Amino acid sequence: MLKITNSATGNEERWILCGRLAGPWVAELRSSWAQSRDGSRGRRCVIDLRDVTFIDESGEGLLGEMREQGAEFVARGVVAKHLLESLKDSKPS
């Protein structure tokens, strides 16, 4: 299960994720991202992964897409930070 909390201020849109970014929850986050991004009006987009306990391959793919679209990430723990570094390294030039 994945809990997605979305909040917005004048200059920032933030998604706080809690739980497992896997299986059907990847599609749920993709849908939430698409809906919110349409109305973001150039705000900075931050994805908070500090309370994510697991990310499967499709979740990693979605995070990569989000990074390509300008998302910034907040994470803790060695595994999450390593994942974000690998996404950064694989970003197309």
Secondary structure, 3 states (H helix, E strand, C coil): CEEEEEEECCCEEEEEEEEEECCHHHHHHHHHHHHHHHCCCCCEEEEEEEEEEEECHHHHHHHHHHHHCCCEEECCCHHHHHHHHHHHHCCCC
